[in-house]
Amino acid sequence: MLRMLKIFDYIAKKHNIKYWLSLGTLLGAVRHSGFIPWDDDTDIAMTRKDYEKFLKKGVAELPEDIFF
């Protein structure tokens, strides 16, 4: 999950896509200084405008083993 988040962060920064951690991912970052051990997903949020930008520019840059 950390690898996926780092890749997403790289793509988001490259295309000036603003996002934030949410739900269990945000709680884990604050409470556990990382991920919650039993949480098995990564929760991020963004505006609709940035989501559409990610769809147009970012999805094609994801590695082959990460799909959207």
KOLGU-4560 file (N, C-alpha, C; in nm, 3 decimals, padded with zeros to 5 digits):
<recs>
<n_xx: 00.082 n_yy: -00.119 n_zz: 00.000 ca_xx: 00.000 ca_yy: 00.000 ca_zz: 00.000 c_xx: 00.087 c_yy: 00.126 c_zz: 00.000 mol: A seq: 1 type: MET>
<n_xx: 00.197 n_yy: 00.120 n_zz: 00.073 ca_xx: 00.285 ca_yy: 00.236 ca_zz: 00.075 c_xx: 00.343 c_yy: 00.263 c_zz: -00.064 mol: A seq: 2 type: LEU>
<n_xx: 00.380 n_yy: 00.158 n_zz: -00.134 ca_xx: 00.432 ca_yy: 00.176 ca_zz: -00.271 c_xx: 00.327 c_yy: 00.242 c_zz: -00.361 mol: A seq: 3 type: ARG>
<n_xx: 00.203 n_yy: 00.196 n_zz: -00.353 ca_xx: 00.097 ca_yy: 00.254 ca_zz: -00.435 c_xx: 00.077 c_yy: 00.401 c_zz: -00.401 mol: A seq: 4 type: MET>
<n_xx: 00.077 n_yy: 00.432 n_zz: -00.271 ca_xx: 00.058 ca_yy: 00.570 ca_zz: -00.229 c_xx: 00.172 c_yy: 00.659 c_zz: -00.277 mol: A seq: 5 type: LEU>
<n_xx: 00.295 n_yy: 00.609 n_zz: -00.271 ca_xx: 00.410 ca_yy: 00.687 ca_zz: -00.318 c_xx: 00.401 c_yy: 00.711 c_zz: -00.469 mol: A seq: 6 type: LYS>
<n_xx: 00.359 n_yy: 00.611 n_zz: -00.544 ca_xx: 00.344 ca_yy: 00.626 ca_zz: -00.690 c_xx: 00.234 c_yy: 00.727 c_zz: -00.719 mol: A seq: 7 type: ILE>
<n_xx: 00.121 n_yy: 00.714 n_zz: -00.650 ca_xx: 00.011 ca_yy: 00.809 ca_zz: -00.669 c_xx: 00.058 c_yy: 00.950 c_zz: -00.636 mol: A seq: 8 type: PHE>
<n_xx: 00.129 n_yy: 00.966 n_zz: -00.526 ca_xx: 00.178 ca_yy: 01.097 ca_zz: -00.485 c_xx: 00.270 c_yy: 01.157 c_zz: -00.592 mol: A seq: 9 type: ASP>
<n_xx: 00.357 n_yy: 01.075 n_zz: -00.647 ca_xx: 00.449 ca_yy: 01.122 ca_zz: -00.752 c_xx: 00.369 c_yy: 01.173 c_zz: -00.873 mol: A seq: 10 type: TYR>
<n_xx: 00.271 n_yy: 01.095 n_zz: -00.917 ca_xx: 00.189 ca_yy: 01.133 ca_zz: -01.032 c_xx: 00.108 c_yy: 01.258 c_zz: -01.001 mol: A seq: 11 type: ILE>
<n_xx: 00.052 n_yy: 01.264 n_zz: -00.882 ca_xx: -00.028 ca_yy: 01.381 ca_zz: -00.843 c_xx: 00.057 c_yy: 01.508 c_zz: -00.842 mol: A seq: 12 type: ALA>
<n_xx: 00.176 n_yy: 01.500 n_zz: -00.787 ca_xx: 00.264 ca_yy: 01.617 ca_zz: -00.785 c_xx: 00.304 c_yy: 01.657 c_zz: -00.926 mol: A seq: 13 type: LYS>
<n_xx: 00.333 n_yy: 01.559 n_zz: -01.010 ca_xx: 00.374 ca_yy: 01.585 ca_zz: -01.148 c_xx: 00.268 c_yy: 01.663 c_zz: -01.224 mol: A seq: 14 type: LYS>
<n_xx: 00.140 n_yy: 01.632 n_zz: -01.198 ca_xx: 00.030 ca_yy: 01.693 ca_zz: -01.272 c_xx: -00.047 c_yy: 01.797 c_zz: -01.189 mol: A seq: 15 type: HIS>
<n_xx: 00.011 n_yy: 01.837 n_zz: -01.078 ca_xx: -00.052 ca_yy: 01.937 ca_zz: -00.990 c_xx: -00.194 c_yy: 01.896 c_zz: -00.950 mol: A seq: 16 type: ASN>
<n_xx: -00.208 n_yy: 01.771 n_zz: -00.908 ca_xx: -00.336 ca_yy: 01.719 ca_zz: -00.861 c_xx: -00.334 c_yy: 01.722 c_zz: -00.709 mol: A seq: 17 type: ILE>
<n_xx: -00.428 n_yy: 01.795 n_zz: -00.652 ca_xx: -00.436 ca_yy: 01.806 ca_zz: -00.507 c_xx: -00.523 c_yy: 01.692 c_zz: -00.452 mol: A seq: 18 type: LYS>
<n_xx: -00.477 n_yy: 01.630 n_zz: -00.345 ca_xx: -00.551 ca_yy: 01.522 ca_zz: -00.281 c_xx: -00.518 c_yy: 01.522 c_zz: -00.133 mol: A seq: 19 type: TYR>
<n_xx: -00.593 n_yy: 01.445 n_zz: -00.057 ca_xx: -00.564 ca_yy: 01.431 ca_zz: 00.085 c_xx: -00.599 c_yy: 01.289 c_zz: 00.130 mol: A seq: 20 type: TRP>
<n_xx: -00.534 n_yy: 01.247 n_zz: 00.236 ca_xx: -00.565 ca_yy: 01.117 ca_zz: 00.295 c_xx: -00.697 c_yy: 01.129 c_zz: 00.368 mol: A seq: 21 type: LEU>
<n_xx: -00.773 n_yy: 01.022 n_zz: 00.373 ca_xx: -00.900 ca_yy: 01.025 ca_zz: 00.444 c_xx: -00.924 c_yy: 00.891 c_zz: 00.514 mol: A seq: 22 type: SER>
<n_xx: -01.028 n_yy: 00.887 n_zz: 00.592 ca_xx: -01.076 ca_yy: 00.766 ca_zz: 00.661 c_xx: -00.964 c_yy: 00.693 c_zz: 00.735 mol: A seq: 23 type: LEU>
<n_xx: -00.953 n_yy: 00.563 n_zz: 00.718 ca_xx: -00.856 ca_yy: 00.483 ca_zz: 00.793 c_xx: -00.712 c_yy: 00.516 c_zz: 00.760 mol: A seq: 24 type: GLY>
<n_xx: -00.685 n_yy: 00.562 n_zz: 00.639 ca_xx: -00.549 ca_yy: 00.598 ca_zz: 00.603 c_xx: -00.504 c_yy: 00.722 c_zz: 00.680 mol: A seq: 25 type: THR>
<n_xx: -00.592 n_yy: 00.818 n_zz: 00.693 ca_xx: -00.561 ca_yy: 00.938 ca_zz: 00.771 c_xx: -00.547 c_yy: 00.904 c_zz: 00.919 mol: A seq: 26 type: LEU>
<n_xx: -00.639 n_yy: 00.823 n_zz: 00.970 ca_xx: -00.632 ca_yy: 00.782 ca_zz: 01.110 c_xx: -00.502 c_yy: 00.706 c_zz: 01.137 mol: A seq: 27 type: LEU>
<n_xx: -00.464 n_yy: 00.617 n_zz: 01.049 ca_xx: -00.339 ca_yy: 00.542 ca_zz: 01.065 c_xx: -00.218 c_yy: 00.633 c_zz: 01.064 mol: A seq: 28 type: GLY>
<n_xx: -00.218 n_yy: 00.731 n_zz: 00.975 ca_xx: -00.105 ca_yy: 00.825 ca_zz: 00.967 c_xx: -00.089 c_yy: 00.900 c_zz: 01.098 mol: A seq: 29 type: ALA>
<n_xx: -00.200 n_yy: 00.937 n_zz: 01.160 ca_xx: -00.194 ca_yy: 01.014 ca_zz: 01.284 c_xx: -00.173 c_yy: 00.923 c_zz: 01.405 mol: A seq: 30 type: VAL>
<n_xx: -00.255 n_yy: 00.820 n_zz: 01.417 ca_xx: -00.254 ca_yy: 00.737 ca_zz: 01.538 c_xx: -00.143 c_yy: 00.633 c_zz: 01.540 mol: A seq: 31 type: ARG>
<n_xx: -00.104 n_yy: 00.580 n_zz: 01.425 ca_xx: -00.005 ca_yy: 00.472 ca_zz: 01.420 c_xx: 00.126 c_yy: 00.516 c_zz: 01.353 mol: A seq: 32 type: HIS>
<n_xx: 00.133 n_yy: 00.640 n_zz: 01.313 ca_xx: 00.249 ca_yy: 00.690 ca_zz: 01.237 c_xx: 00.276 c_yy: 00.603 c_zz: 01.115 mol: A seq: 33 type: SER>
<n_xx: 00.171 n_yy: 00.556 n_zz: 01.053 ca_xx: 00.180 ca_yy: 00.471 ca_zz: 00.935 c_xx: 00.042 c_yy: 00.419 c_zz: 00.901 mol: A seq: 34 type: GLY>
<n_xx: 00.033 n_yy: 00.292 n_zz: 00.871 ca_xx: -00.095 ca_yy: 00.230 ca_zz: 00.838 c_xx: -00.151 c_yy: 00.157 c_zz: 00.960 mol: A seq: 35 type: PHE>
<n_xx: -00.283 n_yy: 00.148 n_zz: 00.968 ca_xx: -00.347 ca_yy: 00.066 ca_zz: 01.070 c_xx: -00.322 c_yy: -00.080 c_zz: 01.030 mol: A seq: 36 type: ILE>
<n_xx: -00.270 n_yy: -00.162 n_zz: 01.119 ca_xx: -00.231 ca_yy: -00.300 ca_zz: 01.083 c_xx: -00.343 c_yy: -00.382 c_zz: 01.017 mol: A seq: 37 type: PRO>
<n_xx: -00.466 n_yy: -00.362 n_zz: 01.056 ca_xx: -00.576 ca_yy: -00.444 ca_zz: 01.003 c_xx: -00.651 c_yy: -00.373 c_zz: 00.889 mol: A seq: 38 type: TRP>
<n_xx: -00.608 n_yy: -00.254 n_zz: 00.851 ca_xx: -00.672 ca_yy: -00.182 ca_zz: 00.741 c_xx: -00.606 c_yy: -00.228 c_zz: 00.611 mol: A seq: 39 type: ASP>
<n_xx: -00.685 n_yy: -00.271 n_zz: 00.516 ca_xx: -00.628 ca_yy: -00.329 ca_zz: 00.394 c_xx: -00.652 c_yy: -00.247 c_zz: 00.268 mol: A seq: 40 type: ASP>
<n_xx: -00.673 n_yy: -00.117 n_zz: 00.286 ca_xx: -00.687 ca_yy: -00.032 ca_zz: 00.168 c_xx: -00.624 c_yy: 00.104 c_zz: 00.196 mol: A seq: 41 type: ASP>
<n_xx: -00.617 n_yy: 00.186 n_zz: 00.092 ca_xx: -00.565 ca_yy: 00.321 ca_zz: 00.104 c_xx: -00.677 c_yy: 00.416 c_zz: 00.063 mol: A seq: 42 type: THR>
<n_xx: -00.708 n_yy: 00.509 n_zz: 00.150 ca_xx: -00.817 ca_yy: 00.602 ca_zz: 00.125 c_xx: -00.762 c_yy: 00.741 c_zz: 00.095 mol: A seq: 43 type: ASP>
<n_xx: -00.790 n_yy: 00.788 n_zz: -00.025 ca_xx: -00.752 ca_yy: 00.924 ca_zz: -00.062 c_xx: -00.876 c_yy: 00.994 c_zz: -00.116 mol: A seq: 44 type: ILE>
<n_xx: -00.875 n_yy: 01.126 n_zz: -00.109 ca_xx: -00.987 ca_yy: 01.206 ca_zz: -00.158 c_xx: -00.933 c_yy: 01.322 c_zz: -00.240 mol: A seq: 45 type: ALA>
<n_xx: -01.015 n_yy: 01.371 n_zz: -00.330 ca_xx: -00.978 ca_yy: 01.486 ca_zz: -00.412 c_xx: -01.105 c_yy: 01.548 c_zz: -00.467 mol: A seq: 46 type: MET>
<n_xx: -01.092 n_yy: 01.668 n_zz: -00.518 ca_xx: -01.207 ca_yy: 01.732 ca_zz: -00.580 c_xx: -01.241 c_yy: 01.663 c_zz: -00.712 mol: A seq: 47 type: THR>
<n_xx: -01.358 n_yy: 01.685 n_zz: -00.759 ca_xx: -01.401 ca_yy: 01.627 ca_zz: -00.887 c_xx: -01.309 c_yy: 01.673 c_zz: -01.001 mol: A seq: 48 type: ARG>
<n_xx: -01.272 n_yy: 01.801 n_zz: -00.999 ca_xx: -01.184 ca_yy: 01.857 ca_zz: -01.102 c_xx: -01.050 c_yy: 01.783 c_zz: -01.104 mol: A seq: 49 type: LYS>
<n_xx: -00.991 n_yy: 01.760 n_zz: -00.986 ca_xx: -00.864 ca_yy: 01.690 ca_zz: -00.980 c_xx: -00.880 c_yy: 01.542 c_zz: -01.015 mol: A seq: 50 type: ASP>
<n_xx: -00.993 n_yy: 01.484 n_zz: -00.979 ca_xx: -01.021 ca_yy: 01.345 ca_zz: -01.017 c_xx: -01.023 c_yy: 01.331 c_zz: -01.169 mol: A seq: 51 type: TYR>
<n_xx: -01.091 n_yy: 01.422 n_zz: -01.235 ca_xx: -01.098 ca_yy: 01.417 ca_zz: -01.382 c_xx: -00.960 c_yy: 01.439 c_zz: -01.444 mol: A seq: 52 type: GLU>
<n_xx: -00.879 n_yy: 01.525 n_zz: -01.383 ca_xx: -00.742 ca_yy: 01.545 ca_zz: -01.431 c_xx: -00.661 c_yy: 01.416 c_zz: -01.414 mol: A seq: 53 type: LYS>
<n_xx: -00.679 n_yy: 01.347 n_zz: -01.300 ca_xx: -00.610 ca_yy: 01.221 ca_zz: -01.279 c_xx: -00.653 c_yy: 01.117 c_zz: -01.382 mol: A seq: 54 type: PHE>
<n_xx: -00.781 n_yy: 01.111 n_zz: -01.411 ca_xx: -00.829 ca_yy: 01.017 ca_zz: -01.513 c_xx: -00.764 c_yy: 01.044 c_zz: -01.648 mol: A seq: 55 type: LEU>
<n_xx: -00.753 n_yy: 01.171 n_zz: -01.686 ca_xx: -00.697 ca_yy: 01.206 ca_zz: -01.817 c_xx: -00.547 c_yy: 01.186 c_zz: -01.824 mol: A seq: 56 type: LYS>
<n_xx: -00.475 n_yy: 01.225 n_zz: -01.719 ca_xx: -00.330 ca_yy: 01.227 ca_zz: -01.727 c_xx: -00.261 c_yy: 01.120 c_zz: -01.644 mol: A seq: 57 type: LYS>
<n_xx: -00.315 n_yy: 01.088 n_zz: -01.529 ca_xx: -00.245 ca_yy: 01.003 ca_zz: -01.435 c_xx: -00.261 c_yy: 00.854 c_zz: -01.454 mol: A seq: 58 type: GLY>
<n_xx: -00.378 n_yy: 00.810 n_zz: -01.490 ca_xx: -00.405 ca_yy: 00.666 ca_zz: -01.500 c_xx: -00.308 c_yy: 00.597 c_zz: -01.596 mol: A seq: 59 type: VAL>
<n_xx: -00.280 n_yy: 00.661 n_zz: -01.707 ca_xx: -00.189 ca_yy: 00.601 ca_zz: -01.807 c_xx: -00.047 c_yy: 00.585 c_zz: -01.754 mol: A seq: 60 type: ALA>
<n_xx: -00.012 n_yy: 00.658 n_zz: -01.650 ca_xx: 00.124 ca_yy: 00.653 ca_zz: -01.595 c_xx: 00.139 c_yy: 00.549 c_zz: -01.484 mol: A seq: 61 type: GLU>
<n_xx: 00.031 n_yy: 00.485 n_zz: -01.445 ca_xx: 00.041 ca_yy: 00.383 ca_zz: -01.340 c_xx: 00.119 c_yy: 00.263 c_zz: -01.391 mol: A seq: 62 type: LEU>
<n_xx: 00.199 n_yy: 00.201 n_zz: -01.305 ca_xx: 00.271 ca_yy: 00.079 ca_zz: -01.347 c_xx: 00.173 c_yy: -00.031 c_zz: -01.385 mol: A seq: 63 type: PRO>
<n_xx: 00.221 n_yy: -00.128 n_zz: -01.457 ca_xx: 00.137 ca_yy: -00.236 ca_zz: -01.507 c_xx: 00.066 c_yy: -00.314 c_zz: -01.395 mol: A seq: 64 type: GLU>
<n_xx: 00.130 n_yy: -00.325 n_zz: -01.279 ca_xx: 00.071 ca_yy: -00.404 ca_zz: -01.171 c_xx: -00.026 c_yy: -00.324 c_zz: -01.084 mol: A seq: 65 type: ASP>
<n_xx: -00.048 n_yy: -00.198 n_zz: -01.117 ca_xx: -00.147 ca_yy: -00.116 ca_zz: -01.044 c_xx: -00.251 c_yy: -00.073 c_zz: -01.145 mol: A seq: 66 type: ILE>
<n_xx: -00.376 n_yy: -00.107 n_zz: -01.120 ca_xx: -00.481 ca_yy: -00.070 ca_zz: -01.214 c_xx: -00.582 c_yy: 00.018 c_zz: -01.145 mol: A seq: 67 type: PHE>
<n_xx: -00.657 n_yy: 00.092 n_zz: -01.226 ca_xx: -00.757 ca_yy: 00.185 ca_zz: -01.174 c_xx: -00.889 c_yy: 00.153 c_zz: -01.238 mol: A seq: 68 type: PHE>
</recs>
